[in-house]
């Protein structure tokens, strides 16, 4: 058994984590076309290798550090308090990434990398806390199913990132049509294209804001309140206020399949995605 809004907050949190982490690989080519186009060149512009690696990987560096920092902080201050903080960081940095300052390529890339790092830092805190909170809420019989259902949302987040990117690009192409690069290189990237990648990044803040509502309604986990805060009475009161739902065997099987699908997409994204070093 697990609280309904508690389960939703973790699932949507992992959905947001996945969207924000992996959406960057879908816009790097557009960034190259906008900011690194060489007039008269026979091929479209692309990000220099060093900048491409920085833009794509800086969030993962932040994630690594965030897991360590917020994992320890959650043990000291409580899961709920730190859980809300990580979501605020994710929301602010997701919006700030889309509003990267200036039009000069260097300025835009530096500010984008700066906010992407702190976005990853917040996401890194969401990873261990989501798993820990779900583990502490669920009983032994349903624990595996609920943890699997949380991690399965990463696959949904990756699909959502691709869907949003396609939709925004399609709408802009209808409103601001462009010519093929081979026909007219200068007209192949319209000025409005600069809004496309910014909107795609900003959309990542929407599920984070929705998730914040559920996280604020969620009480501290009973195990933390009883064993760390040493307040068994409050822990019992918190648990009595929660709404529980049963998870049957069919749902368990479904979440396991979803988690396997997430794992395969995760491996594919790292090894064969647009920024794979061996790709030409």
Secondary structure, DSSP 8 states (H G I E B T S, - for coil): -EEHHHHHHHHHHHHHHHHHHHGGGGTHHHHHHHHS--TT-SS-----HHHHHHHHHHHHHHHHHHHHHHHHHHHHH-HHHHHHHHHHHHHHHHHHHHT---SSHHHHHHHHHHHHHHHHHHHHHHHHHHHHHHHHHS-TTTHHHHHHHHHHHHHHHHHHHHHHHHHHHHHHHHHS----TTT-TTTSS-TTHHHHHHHHHHHHHHHHHHHHHHHHHS---HHIIIIIS--HHHHHHHHHH--EE---HHHHHHHHHHHHHHHHHHHHHHHHSTT-TT--
